[in-house]
Amino acid sequence: MKLPCLVVALCFGVGVMAGKYSRDVNEPKSSDGQKLEFRIAKLDQVWNKANRMQLSPVRQSELHSDLKIQEKDELQWKKLKVEGLDENGEKEAQLRRNFNVILAKYGMDGKRDTRSLESNHLKDHDIKEGDTFEDPRLDKLWNKAKSSGKFSSEEMLSLKREFQHHKDKTHEYNILMDTISRTEEEIHKNEISALEGDTKEHVLHQKHSDLKQKMSDLNQGFERLRKISREGFSTDSEFREPRVIELWEAAKRANLSDNELDSLKEELRHFETKVEKHSHYQEQLELSHQKLQHVESLGDKEHIKRNQEKYNTIAEKTREMGYKMKKHMQDLSSKISREGLEHNEL
């Protein structure tokens, strides 16, 4: 009799929570019946730890989106494994690396985070008063652009987003390099049993190829910033958002046909709208959090309750949009890489 009851309970859970991305399938529960945020235990543990760390609302939202992407990829991998489609363990190694990157990115890998200051690690330097981007090359370009007088206020905001994006990409590169170094140490100690013999060398080669590509992307991104700082924004710029610009530049390098580029350009315009909408919600989330803190300091319980409910609603929406945006970006990156590879093989 217990099995039918379990089935009914699961079906009821799916029906009630339909429409929310974080509860698309069965709402996960712990052994004591408490609701879990993620269906994979280690991801739920990371989320609970992050809540105790008191990350900023926007950073917490970003972590949630990253964990949802990781959850999606791991659940897909489990299906592949059952079907025998990851025999060499390459996908498993990629997922392990992605998880380690998430831990490092949000300061949960047990290491003091100095990577953002290591710049090839991309040249150590002390933070000086007035530094903005933790990289002397970026700071020099930024100060030059600010004092040039060739950018409007709106253009300066756009330029700052591009500089911040490059800083974030540099940080991610350094985290990835650190993660790969630690993975290599584990492999050489024979702590990863799935990676043996030729397979081990193949996976390492793939990791270093990925790292090399990311460094190439960073160098091209820096050259773009240098050109904009010197010449200003082009009047015929296709896009405004750094992530979209990065995808468009990758597409143009991928040897695609004019028709394929036109089709992709239209898709990127839709993606850019999604990115801008997500950024707007992040701003609203931060403002809502500030208001909630102010109301809490006044002590009016009813007022606190209303503002907490509003904050929770905005936080849920921001996480949902963040996941959809990151998934869309993941799909676009895969599409560009796949189509570019197909053309190179012709």
N, C-alpha and C positions, 0 to 999 in steps of 0.2 A: 504493500500500500504506500510505502514511502516514496517510491519512484514517481508515480503519477502526481503526487502532491508537489514534488520537486519541479516537475515539468510545468505544472500549472503556475507555480510561483515564479519561475523564470519567465514564462510567457507574459504574466501580468507585469513583471518588472520592465520588460521590453516595451510593452504598450504604453505604460505610464510615462516613461522617459523618452519616448520617440521624439525625434526632432532636435535633440541635443547631441552635438558631436561627441562629447565626452562619455556618452552613454548609449552609443549606437547599437551595441549588442546587449549582452546581459550586464545589468548593473552589478559590478563586483562586490562581494561581501567578504568580510573576514570570518574566522571561525566562530567568533562570538556574535555574528550578525551585524557588525558595524559596517557602514558603507565604505568602500575603498574607492579612491580616485582613479586608480589604474588596475588593470587586470593582471599585470606582471608584478610579482611581489617586490623585486628589487627597485622598480620604478616608483612604486608606492612608498617604499622606505625613503627613497631620495626626496620625494615630495614632502613627506612628513618632516624630514630633517630640515628641508628648506623653510618650512613654516616656522620651525623653531629658531631659525637663523634671522628671521625678520628682514628678509630682502625687501627692497622697495617694491611698490605695487607693480610697476612696469617690468622690472626685472623678474619678479615672481611670475608674471604673466608670460614672459618670454621663456622661462624655464618650463612652465606647464606645456607650452606649444612644442618645445624641443622634446619633452618626454612623450608627448602624444605621437610625434613623428617616430620616435624610437620604438614606441609600443606597436605602432602600425607595421614598421619594418620587421620587428622581431616576430610578430604573429604571422606575417607573410612568410618569413624564413622557416618557421616551424612547419608550415604546409609544404614548402619546398623540400625540407629534410625528410618528411614522411614519404614524399614521392621520389626520394633518392636523387634530387637535383642539386645537391651541394656536397657531392662526395669528397671533394678536396678541401672542404672547410673554409673556402675563400670568403663566402658570404658571412659565415659565422665570425671570422676574424675581423671583417669590416664592421660588423655590428658591435663587437667587443671594443673596437677602437672608437667608434662613434659614442658609445656609452662613456668611455674614459674621457673623451673630449668634453662631454656634457659636465661630468664631475669637475674637471679642471676649470672649465669656463665659469662655473658658478662657485668656485672656491670650496668644493666638497671632496677634493682628492687628498686631503691631509697635508697639502704642501702650501707653504707661504707663497702667495702669487706675485712673483716678480717678473713674470714672462712679458707683461705689457711694456716693461722697460728694457727688454733685451731685443735689440733690433738687428741682427743676423747671427744668431739671434739678432738683429738688424741694428747693432752698436749700442753698447751701454752708454748711458749719460745720466748725470744727476738732474733731477727735476728742479728747474729754476723758477723763480717767481715770474709769472706771466706766461709760462709754458701752457699750451692748450691741448696738444695732441700726443704728448709723451714721446715724441720723435723729433729730433732737432731739424731734420729735413722738412717735415710737415710744418713745424712751427715757423721756420724761416719762410716757406712759401706762403703760409697764412698771413704772417705779418706784412709780407710784401704785397699781397693782394689787398689787405685792409688799407694800406697806406697809398695804394695806386690811384684811388679815386675813380676807377673805371667801372665799379660795380654799384648797382642800385641796392637799396636795403633788401629788396626781395631776392636779388641775385646773391647777395651776401649770405642770406639764409640757405639758399640752394647750395652755394659753395661750401658752407659749413657742414651741411648734411653729407656732401661728398667727402670732405676731409674726415669727418667722423666715421663714415663707412670704411674708408681706407684704414683708419686706425683700428677699427674692429676687425677687419680682415687680417691685419698684421698680427693682432693679438691671437686670432684663431690659428694662424699659421704657426706661431711660436708654440701654442698649446699642442697642435698636431705633431710638430717636430718632437716635442718633449714626450708625447704619448707614444710615438713610434720608437723612440730610443728606449723607453721602458719596456715596450713589447719585445724589442729585439733582445733585451737582456733576459726576459722571461723565456724566449724561444731558445736562446743559447744555454739556458739552465735546464732545458727540457721540461719546462713547467706547463707547456701547452701541448698536450698529447695529440691534438687533431692536426698539428702541423709537423709533418715528418718528411724527411728526405727532400725530393725534388719539389714537393708541394710547398714546403717551408720556404725554399728559395724563391719560388714563383710569387708567393704572397708578399715576401719582403720586397721583391722587385716592383710589384704593383704599388706597394705603399710609397716607395721612393719615387715612382713615376708620378703618383698623385701629388706628392710634396713638390716635385719639380714643376708641375703644372701650376700649382698654387703660387709658387714663387714667381713664375712667369707672369701670371695674372696680376700679382702685386706690382711687379716692375712696370707692366703696361698701364696699370691704374695710376701709379705715381707719375709716369710720363704724361698721362692725360691731365692730371692735376697741375703739373708744371706748365703745360700748354695753356690751360684755361687761366691760370694765374698771370701768365704773360700776355695773352691775347684777348682774354675775356670769353664769355660764352658765345658760341656760334649762333647766329640768328636762325639757322635751319636745324637746330637741335631737335632730334626726334622725341626725346624723353627728358624728364626732370629728375626722377627718382634714381639714386645711385645703383640700387640692385637691378633695376630695369635696364639702365644704361650698360651695366656689366654684362647682362644677358645678351643685349643687342650687339655689343662689341664682339662677344664670343660667337654669335650667330654669323656676323660678317666675316669672321676668320674661318668659319667652318665650311667654306666652299659650297654654299647652298645656291640653288638656282634663284633667279629673280622672282619667280612665282612663289617659291618656298619662303623667301625673305619677306615678300609682301604679306603672305598669310601669317607668318610669325609676327610681323610688325603689328598687325591687327590684334593678335592674341596678347602681345605685350602691352598694348594700350589698355586692354581690359584688366590685365594684371596690375598695371600702374594705378588704375583707379582703386583696385583692391588694396594696394600698398598704402595709398594716401588715406583711404578710409580707415585702415588699421591704425595709422599714425594719429589720426584724429581721435580715435577711441582711446589710444594710449594717453593723449593729452587730457581727455575727459576723466580718465581713471585717476590720473595724478591729482587733478583739481578736486575730484570727489573725495579722494583720500585726505587731502588737506582740509577740506570742509568738515569731514567726519572727525578729524583730530581736534578741530576747533570746537565742534559741538560737544565732544566728549569732555573737553576742559570746562565746559559750562555746567555739565551734570544733569541736564534735562533728559530723563530717561526716554520719554516719548519721542522727543526730537532726535535723540541718539538712535533709537530703533528705526525711525523713518530713513535717516541718512545711511544707516548700516545696510538696510534693504536696498537702497538705491546704489550704494557702492558695490554690493554683492552682485547686483544685476549687471552693472557696467563691467565689473571684473570678469564675470562669466562670458559676456559678449566679446570682450577684448581677447580672452583666451581662445574662444571659438574662432574669431576672425584671424588670430595669429596662426592657429593651426592650419586653417584653410589657405592662408597666404603662403606659409612655408611649404605646404604640400604642393601648391600650384607652382612655386618656384622650383621645387625638387623635380616635378614633372617636366617643366620647361627645360631645365638643365639637362635632364636625361634625353629629352627629345632633340635638343640641339646637338648633343654629343653623338647620339645614335645616327641622326641624319648626316652629320658631318663625316662620321666613320664610313657610312654607306657610300658617300660620294668619293671618299678617298680610296675605297676599294674598287671602284669602277675603273 
